[in-house]
Amino acid sequence: MSGPENTFINSVHKHLPPALYRMKNHNQYNGGIADVWYSGKQDLWIEYKFISVAVRDSTAVDLISGKKPEISYLQQEWLTQRHLEGRRVGVIVGCRTGGVWYPGLSWNRKSTALEFRSSLHSRPNLAEIIIGVVS
């Protein structure tokens, strides 16, 4: 599979150590599973998204509402249930200039384009966050 989301995932992964085990998930029969599972001393499941961020600061960044939310209702349910089981989950929302890390269930709220841009991390920094969580 190619596309902006997979290109973004690969651009984060190139900053991870080769020894860090990761598995890209795609199962056409079982929807909602997070995109990547990372295995270290701790496990981590991350759902990745790639968006275009609005120029106007006050424009809403809403990942969870509407007919076709960025994080599908199946994905929301899967992430929530794994979190309630005590597993480490999160969402990384990428854009052209970086990405925002939403640990746990913190993706479950609206923000503005200004808030989103002010929370951006570089791709190497996102890799460091992943390493820190699984170490």
C-alpha positions as YAML, in Angstrom:
chain: A
units: angstrom
residues:
- id: 1
  name: MET
  ca: [0.00, 0.00, 0.00]
- id: 2
  name: SER
  ca: [1.17, 3.48, -0.76]
- id: 3
  name: GLY
  ca: [-0.22, 6.91, -0.13]
- id: 4
  name: PRO
  ca: [0.47, 9.82, 2.19]
- id: 5
  name: GLU
  ca: [-0.29, 7.90, 5.39]
- id: 6
  name: ASN
  ca: [2.08, 5.04, 4.57]
- id: 7
  name: THR
  ca: [4.73, 7.48, 3.35]
- id: 8
  name: PHE
  ca: [4.41, 9.30, 6.67]
- id: 9
  name: ILE
  ca: [4.67, 6.05, 8.67]
- id: 10
  name: ASN
  ca: [7.82, 5.11, 6.76]
- id: 11
  name: SER
  ca: [9.28, 8.57, 7.36]
- id: 12
  name: VAL
  ca: [8.89, 8.04, 11.12]
- id: 13
  name: HIS
  ca: [10.12, 4.44, 11.01]
- id: 14
  name: LYS
  ca: [13.37, 5.39, 9.29]
- id: 15
  name: HIS
  ca: [14.34, 7.11, 12.58]
- id: 16
  name: LEU
  ca: [13.67, 4.00, 14.69]
- id: 17
  name: PRO
  ca: [16.47, 1.56, 15.53]
- id: 18
  name: PRO
  ca: [16.36, -1.54, 13.32]
- id: 19
  name: ALA
  ca: [16.20, -3.74, 16.43]
- id: 20
  name: LEU
  ca: [12.87, -2.25, 17.51]
- id: 21
  name: TYR
  ca: [10.28, -4.78, 16.41]
- id: 22
  name: ARG
  ca: [7.26, -3.34, 14.62]
- id: 23
  name: MET
  ca: [4.44, -4.95, 12.72]
- id: 24
  name: LYS
  ca: [2.21, -3.13, 10.23]
- id: 25
  name: ASN
  ca: [-1.36, -4.39, 10.56]
- id: 26
  name: HIS
  ca: [-3.83, -4.77, 7.75]
- id: 27
  name: ASN
  ca: [-6.64, -7.28, 8.02]
- id: 28
  name: GLN
  ca: [-9.50, -6.97, 5.57]
- id: 29
  name: TYR
  ca: [-11.64, -9.27, 7.73]
- id: 30
  name: ASN
  ca: [-11.13, -7.56, 11.08]
- id: 31
  name: GLY
  ca: [-11.47, -3.76, 10.97]
- id: 32
  name: GLY
  ca: [-10.37, -1.21, 13.50]
- id: 33
  name: ILE
  ca: [-7.00, -2.67, 14.50]
- id: 34
  name: ALA
  ca: [-4.33, 0.00, 15.02]
- id: 35
  name: ASP
  ca: [-1.92, 0.49, 12.10]
- id: 36
  name: VAL
  ca: [1.30, -0.54, 13.82]
- id: 37
  name: TRP
  ca: [2.24, -2.66, 16.83]
- id: 38
  name: TYR
  ca: [5.62, -1.94, 18.45]
- id: 39
  name: SER
  ca: [7.25, -4.43, 20.79]
- id: 40
  name: GLY
  ca: [9.91, -3.49, 23.31]
- id: 41
  name: LYS
  ca: [9.95, -3.87, 27.07]
- id: 42
  name: GLN
  ca: [6.42, -2.50, 26.70]
- id: 43
  name: ASP
  ca: [3.98, -2.91, 23.82]
- id: 44
  name: LEU
  ca: [2.49, 0.04, 21.96]
- id: 45
  name: TRP
  ca: [-0.31, 0.18, 19.39]
- id: 46
  name: ILE
  ca: [-0.46, 3.29, 17.20]
- id: 47
  name: GLU
  ca: [-3.12, 4.39, 14.74]
- id: 48
  name: TYR
  ca: [-1.62, 6.74, 12.15]
- id: 49
  name: LYS
  ca: [-3.50, 9.39, 10.21]
- id: 50
  name: PHE
  ca: [-2.32, 11.96, 7.69]
- id: 51
  name: ILE
  ca: [-4.24, 15.20, 7.23]
- id: 52
  name: SER
  ca: [-4.02, 18.58, 5.58]
- id: 53
  name: VAL
  ca: [-4.09, 21.23, 8.29]
- id: 54
  name: ALA
  ca: [-6.25, 24.29, 7.69]
- id: 55
  name: VAL
  ca: [-4.51, 27.64, 7.39]
- id: 56
  name: ARG
  ca: [-7.04, 29.48, 9.57]
- id: 57
  name: ASP
  ca: [-6.04, 29.10, 13.24]
- id: 58
  name: SER
  ca: [-9.63, 28.74, 14.49]
- id: 59
  name: THR
  ca: [-10.58, 25.89, 12.13]
- id: 60
  name: ALA
  ca: [-11.51, 22.75, 14.07]
- id: 61
  name: VAL
  ca: [-9.37, 19.63, 13.93]
- id: 62
  name: ASP
  ca: [-11.91, 16.93, 14.69]
- id: 63
  name: LEU
  ca: [-10.65, 13.36, 14.39]
- id: 64
  name: ILE
  ca: [-13.71, 11.55, 15.75]
- id: 65
  name: SER
  ca: [-17.00, 13.08, 14.55]
- id: 66
  name: GLY
  ca: [-19.13, 13.15, 11.45]
- id: 67
  name: LYS
  ca: [-20.15, 10.62, 8.84]
- id: 68
  name: LYS
  ca: [-16.56, 9.74, 7.94]
- id: 69
  name: PRO
  ca: [-14.26, 10.71, 10.81]
- id: 70
  name: GLU
  ca: [-10.48, 10.56, 10.45]
- id: 71
  name: ILE
  ca: [-10.41, 7.87, 13.14]
- id: 72
  name: SER
  ca: [-13.21, 5.53, 12.10]
- id: 73
  name: TYR
  ca: [-15.79, 4.44, 14.65]
- id: 74
  name: LEU
  ca: [-14.35, 0.91, 14.54]
- id: 75
  name: GLN
  ca: [-10.86, 2.29, 15.20]
- id: 76
  name: GLN
  ca: [-12.17, 4.45, 18.04]
- id: 77
  name: GLU
  ca: [-13.80, 1.41, 19.63]
- id: 78
  name: TRP
  ca: [-10.71, -0.78, 19.16]
- id: 79
  name: LEU
  ca: [-8.35, 1.82, 20.65]
- id: 80
  name: THR
  ca: [-10.71, 2.52, 23.56]
- id: 81
  name: GLN
  ca: [-11.15, -1.16, 24.42]
- id: 82
  name: ARG
  ca: [-7.40, -1.86, 24.29]
- id: 83
  name: HIS
  ca: [-6.77, 1.18, 26.49]
- id: 84
  name: LEU
  ca: [-9.37, -0.04, 29.02]
- id: 85
  name: GLU
  ca: [-7.55, -3.40, 29.07]
- id: 86
  name: GLY
  ca: [-4.43, -1.53, 30.20]
- id: 87
  name: ARG
  ca: [-2.58, -1.65, 26.89]
- id: 88
  name: ARG
  ca: [-0.54, 1.28, 25.61]
- id: 89
  name: VAL
  ca: [-2.26, 2.90, 22.64]
- id: 90
  name: GLY
  ca: [-2.04, 6.19, 20.85]
- id: 91
  name: VAL
  ca: [-2.63, 8.06, 17.64]
- id: 92
  name: ILE
  ca: [-0.10, 9.97, 15.57]
- id: 93
  name: VAL
  ca: [-1.63, 12.47, 13.18]
- id: 94
  name: GLY
  ca: [0.83, 13.50, 10.53]
- id: 95
  name: CYS
  ca: [0.88, 16.41, 8.15]
- id: 96
  name: ARG
  ca: [3.39, 17.87, 5.74]
- id: 97
  name: THR
  ca: [5.43, 19.56, 8.52]
- id: 98
  name: GLY
  ca: [5.43, 16.88, 11.23]
- id: 99
  name: GLY
  ca: [3.01, 15.04, 13.45]
- id: 100
  name: VAL
  ca: [1.09, 15.24, 16.70]
- id: 101
  name: TRP
  ca: [1.31, 12.48, 19.31]
- id: 102
  name: TYR
  ca: [-1.94, 11.67, 21.11]
- id: 103
  name: PRO
  ca: [-1.17, 9.17, 23.90]
- id: 104
  name: GLY
  ca: [-3.90, 6.98, 25.36]
- id: 105
  name: LEU
  ca: [-7.31, 8.40, 24.60]
- id: 106
  name: SER
  ca: [-6.24, 12.05, 24.23]
- id: 107
  name: TRP
  ca: [-7.24, 11.92, 20.53]
- id: 108
  name: ASN
  ca: [-10.83, 11.87, 21.74]
- id: 109
  name: ARG
  ca: [-11.32, 15.65, 21.73]
- id: 110
  name: LYS
  ca: [-11.54, 18.47, 19.23]
- id: 111
  name: SER
  ca: [-8.83, 21.08, 18.88]
- id: 112
  name: THR
  ca: [-8.08, 23.98, 16.58]
- id: 113
  name: ALA
  ca: [-5.59, 24.20, 13.73]
- id: 114
  name: LEU
  ca: [-3.52, 26.55, 15.91]
- id: 115
  name: GLU
  ca: [-3.43, 24.02, 18.77]
- id: 116
  name: PHE
  ca: [-2.56, 21.24, 16.33]
- id: 117
  name: ARG
  ca: [0.32, 23.20, 14.76]
- id: 118
  name: SER
  ca: [1.65, 24.20, 18.19]
- id: 119
  name: SER
  ca: [1.79, 20.50, 19.18]
- id: 120
  name: LEU
  ca: [3.73, 19.34, 16.12]
- id: 121
  name: HIS
  ca: [6.78, 17.12, 16.53]
- id: 122
  name: SER
  ca: [9.38, 16.36, 13.90]
- id: 123
  name: ARG
  ca: [9.53, 12.83, 12.51]
- id: 124
  name: PRO
  ca: [12.74, 12.04, 14.44]
- id: 125
  name: ASN
  ca: [11.09, 13.31, 17.62]
- id: 126
  name: LEU
  ca: [8.02, 11.10, 17.02]
- id: 127
  name: ALA
  ca: [10.40, 8.15, 16.70]
- id: 128
  name: GLU
  ca: [11.97, 9.14, 20.03]
- id: 129
  name: ILE
  ca: [8.53, 9.23, 21.64]
- id: 130
  name: ILE
  ca: [7.82, 5.70, 20.38]
- id: 131
  name: ILE
  ca: [11.19, 4.48, 21.68]
- id: 132
  name: GLY
  ca: [10.51, 6.10, 25.04]
- id: 133
  name: VAL
  ca: [7.12, 4.43, 25.42]
- id: 134
  name: VAL
  ca: [8.30, 0.92, 24.54]
- id: 135
  name: SER
  ca: [11.62, 1.10, 26.45]
...
